[in-house]
Amino acid sequence: MSEYDETPVEEDVAAEDYTAEDDTYAAEDTYGDHTLSTVEESFDIDGDGIADDTMTADGVTFIDTDYDGQADAIAVDYDGDGISDSVVIDADGDGTFESNVYDTDGDGLIDTIESDTDGDGYVDQVSYDTNADGYIDQVATDSNGDGYADTVATDYDHDGLVDEISVDSDADGIADTVLADTDGDGFLDTTYTEANPAGDSFQSQTGQVF
């Protein structure tokens, strides 16, 4: 018996809809001078509390969230550490993968989500977890389809509320309008423009939440 037999490997992977559960395991069998490693993760992409059906081969995991026999997401473990580095998701079941999530720093937490929100085949929204706490705190959106982000919403203090929204309406790379929550109460209250860089105060009626 190999010394690696029945040795559990626990992984802590968590970020909203992409979660590896406690039943993650790794098994290794040695054949001559070669080691064959099989690492399986469990996922709940749709967040219904039920582990999705998975099939893993050569570092690629096909994920079936609704058990209809068709992959709704594909996870790829590029470095072979047993934790998927990239996951593409077909959230609406139309056969097109419109979102791609990444763990760019290899800490086991999703930190970047690229989405094609209008289904034209191009990424028009990118969400970031900038402080590695497992929650999105910045969303950049290309609202006019020119390939450049023109609206950026940021939660600077990581409390789940938007602190600033900057808008570049003329695509020159410089924000033309900035809406800000200057007193930290969760409501946008000041607007800054090129014409009025000092800002005008106002009070929004609803809080801004990611």
C-alpha positions as CSV (number, residue, x, y, z in Angstrom):
1,M,0.0,0.0,0.0
2,S,1.3,3.4,-0.9
3,E,2.0,5.9,2.0
4,Y,-0.3,8.3,0.2
5,D,-3.4,6.0,0.2
6,E,-6.5,7.4,2.0
7,T,-4.7,10.7,2.8
8,P,-7.3,13.5,2.6
9,V,-6.4,16.9,1.2
10,E,-8.7,19.6,2.3
11,E,-9.0,22.8,0.2
12,D,-10.7,26.1,1.2
13,V,-12.1,27.6,-2.0
14,A,-14.9,30.0,-1.6
15,A,-16.3,33.0,-3.5
16,E,-20.0,33.4,-3.8
17,D,-21.2,30.9,-6.5
18,Y,-17.9,29.0,-6.8
19,T,-17.3,26.8,-3.7
20,A,-15.2,23.7,-3.1
21,E,-16.9,21.7,-0.3
22,D,-15.3,19.7,2.5
23,D,-15.5,16.4,0.6
24,T,-12.7,17.4,-1.7
25,Y,-10.1,14.6,-1.8
26,A,-7.0,13.6,-3.6
27,A,-5.7,10.1,-4.3
28,E,-2.4,9.1,-5.8
29,D,-1.3,5.8,-7.3
30,T,2.3,5.1,-8.4
31,Y,3.1,3.1,-11.5
32,G,6.8,2.6,-11.9
33,D,8.4,6.0,-12.1
34,H,5.2,7.8,-12.9
35,T,2.6,9.2,-10.5
36,L,-1.0,9.6,-11.6
37,S,-2.9,12.1,-9.5
38,T,-6.6,12.5,-9.5
39,V,-8.0,15.6,-7.7
40,E,-11.8,16.2,-7.5
41,E,-13.5,19.4,-6.4
42,S,-17.2,19.8,-5.6
43,F,-19.1,22.9,-6.9
44,D,-22.4,24.6,-6.4
45,I,-22.4,27.0,-9.3
46,D,-26.1,27.9,-9.1
47,G,-26.1,28.3,-5.3
48,D,-29.0,25.9,-4.6
49,G,-27.2,24.1,-1.8
50,I,-26.9,20.9,-3.8
51,A,-23.5,19.8,-5.1
52,D,-23.4,19.9,-8.9
53,D,-22.6,16.8,-11.0
54,T,-19.0,16.8,-12.1
55,M,-16.7,14.9,-14.4
56,T,-12.9,15.5,-14.2
57,A,-10.2,14.5,-16.7
58,D,-6.7,15.9,-17.2
59,G,-7.3,18.9,-15.0
60,V,-10.6,19.9,-16.6
61,T,-13.8,19.5,-14.7
62,F,-17.2,19.6,-16.5
63,I,-19.9,20.9,-14.2
64,D,-23.6,20.1,-14.7
65,T,-25.7,22.2,-12.3
66,D,-29.1,21.0,-13.3
67,Y,-28.3,17.3,-13.9
68,D,-29.5,17.3,-17.5
69,G,-26.3,15.8,-18.9
70,Q,-24.9,19.0,-20.4
71,A,-22.1,21.1,-18.9
72,D,-23.2,24.4,-17.5
73,A,-19.6,25.3,-16.5
74,I,-16.1,24.1,-17.1
75,A,-13.3,24.5,-14.6
76,V,-9.6,24.2,-15.4
77,D,-6.7,23.5,-13.1
78,Y,-3.7,24.8,-15.0
79,D,-1.0,24.3,-12.4
80,G,-2.2,20.9,-11.2
81,D,-2.5,21.9,-7.5
82,G,-6.1,20.5,-7.2
83,I,-7.7,23.9,-7.2
84,S,-9.3,25.2,-10.4
85,D,-7.7,28.4,-11.7
86,S,-10.4,29.3,-14.2
87,V,-14.1,28.5,-14.5
88,V,-16.3,29.4,-17.6
89,I,-20.1,29.5,-16.8
90,D,-23.2,29.3,-18.9
91,A,-25.6,30.8,-16.4
92,D,-28.7,31.0,-18.6
93,G,-28.4,27.6,-20.2
94,D,-28.3,28.8,-23.8
95,G,-25.2,26.8,-24.7
96,T,-22.9,29.9,-24.6
97,F,-20.4,30.5,-21.8
98,E,-20.9,34.1,-20.9
99,S,-18.8,34.3,-17.7
100,N,-15.3,33.4,-16.9
101,V,-14.0,33.5,-13.3
102,Y,-10.4,33.4,-12.3
103,D,-8.2,32.9,-9.2
104,T,-5.4,35.0,-10.5
105,D,-3.2,34.9,-7.4
106,G,-3.7,31.2,-6.5
107,D,-5.1,31.8,-3.0
108,G,-8.1,29.6,-3.6
109,L,-10.5,32.6,-3.9
110,I,-12.1,33.9,-7.0
111,D,-10.8,37.4,-7.6
112,T,-11.8,38.2,-11.2
113,I,-15.1,37.6,-13.1
114,E,-15.3,38.5,-16.8
115,S,-18.9,38.6,-18.2
116,D,-20.6,39.0,-21.5
117,T,-23.8,40.5,-20.2
118,D,-25.5,41.2,-23.6
119,G,-24.6,37.9,-25.3
120,D,-22.6,39.4,-28.2
121,G,-19.6,37.3,-27.6
122,Y,-17.5,40.1,-26.1
123,V,-16.7,40.8,-22.4
124,D,-18.5,43.9,-21.3
125,Q,-18.2,43.7,-17.6
126,V,-15.3,42.7,-15.3
127,S,-15.7,42.3,-11.5
128,Y,-12.8,42.3,-9.1
129,D,-12.1,41.2,-5.5
130,T,-9.2,43.6,-4.9
131,N,-8.5,42.7,-1.3
132,A,-8.9,38.9,-1.4
133,D,-11.7,38.7,1.1
134,G,-13.9,36.7,-1.2
135,Y,-16.3,39.5,-2.1
136,I,-16.5,41.7,-5.2
137,D,-15.5,45.3,-4.5
138,Q,-15.1,46.8,-8.0
139,V,-17.1,46.4,-11.2
140,A,-16.0,47.9,-14.5
141,T,-18.6,48.0,-17.3
142,D,-18.4,48.8,-21.1
143,S,-21.9,50.1,-21.5
144,N,-21.5,51.3,-25.2
145,G,-19.7,48.2,-26.6
146,D,-16.5,50.1,-27.7
147,G,-14.3,47.6,-25.9
148,Y,-13.4,50.1,-23.1
149,A,-14.8,50.3,-19.6
150,D,-16.8,53.6,-19.2
151,T,-18.4,53.0,-15.9
152,V,-16.6,51.8,-12.8
153,A,-18.3,51.2,-9.4
154,T,-16.0,50.8,-6.4
155,D,-16.5,49.8,-2.8
156,Y,-13.3,51.3,-1.2
157,D,-14.0,50.3,2.4
158,H,-15.3,46.7,1.5
159,D,-18.6,47.0,3.3
160,G,-20.7,45.9,0.4
161,L,-21.8,49.4,-0.5
162,V,-20.7,51.4,-3.5
163,D,-18.5,54.4,-2.4
164,E,-17.9,55.8,-5.9
165,I,-19.2,55.5,-9.5
166,S,-17.1,57.1,-12.2
167,V,-18.4,57.6,-15.7
168,D,-16.3,58.3,-18.8
169,S,-19.0,59.3,-21.2
170,D,-16.8,60.5,-24.1
171,A,-14.3,57.5,-24.1
172,D,-11.2,59.6,-23.6
173,G,-10.0,57.6,-20.6
174,I,-10.8,60.4,-18.2
175,A,-13.9,60.3,-15.9
176,D,-16.4,63.0,-16.8
177,T,-18.7,62.4,-13.9
178,V,-18.0,60.9,-10.5
179,L,-20.8,60.1,-8.0
180,A,-19.5,59.6,-4.5
181,D,-20.6,58.8,-0.9
182,T,-18.5,61.3,1.0
183,D,-19.8,60.6,4.5
184,G,-19.8,56.8,4.4
185,D,-23.5,56.3,5.1
186,G,-24.1,54.1,2.1
187,F,-25.8,56.7,0.0
188,L,-24.2,58.6,-2.9
189,D,-24.3,62.3,-2.0
190,T,-21.9,64.3,-4.2
191,T,-21.4,64.5,-7.9
192,Y,-18.1,65.8,-9.5
193,T,-17.9,66.8,-13.1
194,E,-15.2,68.4,-15.4
195,A,-17.3,71.6,-15.3
196,N,-17.6,71.5,-11.5
197,P,-14.6,69.7,-10.0
198,A,-15.5,70.9,-6.5
199,G,-18.7,68.8,-6.6
200,D,-22.4,69.4,-6.0
201,S,-24.1,67.8,-3.0
202,F,-27.3,65.8,-3.3
203,Q,-28.9,62.8,-1.5
204,S,-29.7,59.6,-3.2
205,Q,-32.8,57.8,-2.2
206,T,-31.4,54.2,-2.2
207,G,-28.1,52.7,-1.1
208,Q,-25.8,51.4,-3.7
209,V,-25.1,47.7,-3.2
210,F,-23.0,45.3,-5.4
